[in-house]
Amino acid sequence: MANAPARRFFCDLAVMGGGLAGLVTALRAAQLGLIVRVFERLPEDRYVCNSRLTGGIFHVALNRIDDPAQTLAERIDAATDGTAHPGLARAISDDAMRLIRWLQDAGIRFICSGAEPYQAYTLAPPALPQFGRQWEGRGGDVMLRTLEAELNRKSGAVKRGYAVHELTERDGCCVGLRGTDQTGEAFFIDARAVVIADGGFQANPAALAEHVSPRPDLLCQRNARASTGDGMRLAREIGAAVTGLHQFYGHVMSRDALTNENLWPYPWADELARSGILVGPDARRFTDEGRGGVDMANAIARQQDPGACVAIFDDAIWQGPGCARALSANPYLVRGGATLHSAHSIAELAARAGLPADALTAEVADHNESLERESSGQRSPPRSTDRYKPWPIRQAPFHALPVVAGITYTMGGIRIDEHARALDETGRPIPGLYATGACTGGLEGGPRTGYVGGLVKCGVTGLRAAEHVAAQAMAEEIP
Ligand SMILES: Cc1cc2nc3c(=O)[nH]c(=O)nc-3n(C[C@H](O)[C@H](O)[C@H](O)COP(=O)(O)OP(=O)(O)OC[C@H]3O[C@@H](n4cnc5c(N)ncnc54)[C@H](O)[C@@H]3O)c2cc1C
């Protein structure tokens, strides 16, 4: 098939995108006897997608993935405020450990990477957080290479340098795809089913401007920049519905991460911002810091000027929560070159950070008083305390860290059901069309930007899509 000009091929299953979602889908389908090809746009042997950069922690809504299914279902419901598609939420909670076992059978190794329960299943070797992107030989890289080797053993293949440009539709069914290889030659695939697994639209500035932020140029691209939403666009062209496009998974990052490659994907500033306060250019709070880093990143992105937000905290926070994790904010932000303003009074700090002194002094005083009176919930905006403890801002030196939102992957996308079938606007599956991984919508999001988990979403939707296609194929063959 390689380098064949304008040729036409058949396979049972054509997969668009060779990240974790695409490879799980393909390998499971090949195990079930289907002829499978993965079409991956990037030409490199170790093409850099989000799955290769991943931190590698398999969790469900930041809970242990081996908790009972009912517990996981409740946690997904709580994280997403009940907005997750019920069938999809149930698929994740029921199949999360089945996915781990299946990956282990395929040769993937896990370790426990930290004291937090949700870190119990982390890809080995762990993606040691270091400055910049140190992915070679780490968990995500090893996982993709292991899955591809297994796929090759089952007579499947990943076709590198093959970009998909169009889906083929006949009588309301998806029956194949079309694209070009890296020489520019066209290829046509007739397929029993197509699976879109192209990883979301986080690297598409126009789509981000439409759905996520008025200033996508002021978001830190905390991702591989490989996913531009092609799959979602193609699916829509043949009638698929999309959902939840305005939220993303990400973190609060130093503003310098926009230009300093040392400062992403780690260290992040979530712990600093959620322990102290997060303010805009008017020195006023604009969001509930207690909802955590993912939610704060979304709130920053939605600001009129997402490049003008600042985290304010004191030295107790800097020496406490600031040191809390691997490649922690303290000392690695400063060591990596991030700007940190420090001063012995709030007014002086405001001057250094370019914020109005009176407003910042009032905001810090309000923060401290509300903690004393235990009335954080009555503030405007409220400050929840159930997940993350707010700290007072009293101990000099005081600090101001200019921040931006780091976008890792978009949470919404092609609307799917529990079998990863793409749905149309009326909720009916489009025959022959499936979507898996970060390009799908319906699971994550909700009023508090509920994060369920990028990796578990890829794996479970991948298994489910492959198994549904195989069952359909068998049903068609047996009269
Ligand atoms: C730094 C970092 C840390 C993370 N840590 C964690 C973690 O600890 N736990 C967790 O659960 N999640 C984590 N995530 C998120 C998780 O890794 C991703 O959600 C997941 O890997 C996405 O997989 P995917 O297969 O959907 O997309 P990807 O891995 O991005 O793969 C999509 C592929 O599609 C290809 N493609 C795009 N367009 C086309 C086209 N037109 N034709 C053909 N191919 C195309 C791309 O080139 C790419 O290779 C992290 C992500 C990052 C970046």
PDBQT file of the ligand as one rigid body, heavy atoms in Angstrom, charges set to zero:
ROOT
HETATM    1  C1  LIG A 501       1.952  16.476  28.785  1.00  0.00    +0.000 C 
HETATM    2  C2  LIG A 501       0.713  15.631  28.869  1.00  0.00    +0.000 A 
HETATM    3  C3  LIG A 501       0.458  14.910  30.025  1.00  0.00    +0.000 A 
HETATM    4  C4  LIG A 501      -0.705  14.126  30.114  1.00  0.00    +0.000 A 
HETATM    5  N1  LIG A 501      -0.893  13.359  31.215  1.00  0.00    +0.000 NA
HETATM    6  C5  LIG A 501      -1.995  12.562  31.299  1.00  0.00    +0.000 A 
HETATM    7  C6  LIG A 501      -2.161  11.670  32.392  1.00  0.00    +0.000 A 
HETATM    8  O1  LIG A 501      -1.273  11.527  33.249  1.00  0.00    +0.000 OA
HETATM    9  N2  LIG A 501      -3.319  10.953  32.457  1.00  0.00    +0.000 N 
HETATM   10  C7  LIG A 501      -4.308  11.043  31.514  1.00  0.00    +0.000 A 
HETATM   11  O2  LIG A 501      -5.344  10.372  31.623  1.00  0.00    +0.000 OA
HETATM   12  N3  LIG A 501      -4.154  11.856  30.421  1.00  0.00    +0.000 NA
HETATM   13  C8  LIG A 501      -3.020  12.588  30.295  1.00  0.00    +0.000 A 
HETATM   14  N4  LIG A 501      -2.825  13.370  29.196  1.00  0.00    +0.000 N 
HETATM   15  C9  LIG A 501      -3.836  13.334  28.135  1.00  0.00    +0.000 C 
HETATM   16  C10 LIG A 501      -3.723  12.069  27.276  1.00  0.00    +0.000 C 
HETATM   17  O3  LIG A 501      -2.358  11.736  27.097  1.00  0.00    +0.000 OA
HETATM   18  C11 LIG A 501      -4.404  12.302  25.921  1.00  0.00    +0.000 C 
HETATM   19  O4  LIG A 501      -5.748  12.693  26.150  1.00  0.00    +0.000 OA
HETATM   20  C12 LIG A 501      -4.397  11.077  25.039  1.00  0.00    +0.000 C 
HETATM   21  O5  LIG A 501      -3.097  10.543  24.901  1.00  0.00    +0.000 OA
HETATM   22  C13 LIG A 501      -4.970  11.420  23.653  1.00  0.00    +0.000 C 
HETATM   23  O6  LIG A 501      -4.847  10.310  22.807  1.00  0.00    +0.000 OA
HETATM   24  P1  LIG A 501      -5.525  10.314  21.366  1.00  0.00    +0.000 P 
HETATM   25  O7  LIG A 501      -5.178   9.017  20.759  1.00  0.00    +0.000 OA
HETATM   26  O8  LIG A 501      -6.958  10.688  21.461  1.00  0.00    +0.000 OA
HETATM   27  O9  LIG A 501      -4.805  11.538  20.603  1.00  0.00    +0.000 OA
HETATM   28  P2  LIG A 501      -3.266  11.695  20.184  1.00  0.00    +0.000 P 
HETATM   29  O10 LIG A 501      -2.380  10.903  21.021  1.00  0.00    +0.000 OA
HETATM   30  O11 LIG A 501      -3.011  13.155  20.115  1.00  0.00    +0.000 OA
HETATM   31  O12 LIG A 501      -3.210  11.097  18.723  1.00  0.00    +0.000 OA
HETATM   32  C14 LIG A 501      -3.918  11.680  17.646  1.00  0.00    +0.000 C 
HETATM   33  C15 LIG A 501      -3.151  11.389  16.371  1.00  0.00    +0.000 C 
HETATM   34  O13 LIG A 501      -3.974  11.741  15.240  1.00  0.00    +0.000 OA
HETATM   35  C16 LIG A 501      -3.121  12.247  14.229  1.00  0.00    +0.000 C 
HETATM   36  N5  LIG A 501      -3.906  13.049  13.274  1.00  0.00    +0.000 N 
HETATM   37  C17 LIG A 501      -4.399  14.294  13.442  1.00  0.00    +0.000 A 
HETATM   38  N6  LIG A 501      -5.030  14.696  12.325  1.00  0.00    +0.000 NA
HETATM   39  C18 LIG A 501      -4.932  13.685  11.426  1.00  0.00    +0.000 A 
HETATM   40  C19 LIG A 501      -5.366  13.513  10.063  1.00  0.00    +0.000 A 
HETATM   41  N7  LIG A 501      -6.035  14.464   9.402  1.00  0.00    +0.000 N 
HETATM   42  N8  LIG A 501      -5.099  12.324   9.442  1.00  0.00    +0.000 NA
HETATM   43  C20 LIG A 501      -4.408  11.336  10.082  1.00  0.00    +0.000 A 
HETATM   44  N9  LIG A 501      -3.941  11.477  11.345  1.00  0.00    +0.000 NA
HETATM   45  C21 LIG A 501      -4.212  12.632  12.019  1.00  0.00    +0.000 A 
HETATM   46  C22 LIG A 501      -2.102  13.071  15.007  1.00  0.00    +0.000 C 
HETATM   47  O14 LIG A 501      -0.938  13.298  14.240  1.00  0.00    +0.000 OA
HETATM   48  C23 LIG A 501      -1.861  12.198  16.231  1.00  0.00    +0.000 C 
HETATM   49  O15 LIG A 501      -0.761  11.340  16.053  1.00  0.00    +0.000 OA
HETATM   50  C24 LIG A 501      -1.651  14.118  29.042  1.00  0.00    +0.000 A 
HETATM   51  C25 LIG A 501      -1.367  14.816  27.870  1.00  0.00    +0.000 A 
HETATM   52  C26 LIG A 501      -0.192  15.574  27.769  1.00  0.00    +0.000 A 
HETATM   53  C27 LIG A 501       0.103  16.303  26.495  1.00  0.00    +0.000 C 
ENDROOT
TORSDOF 0
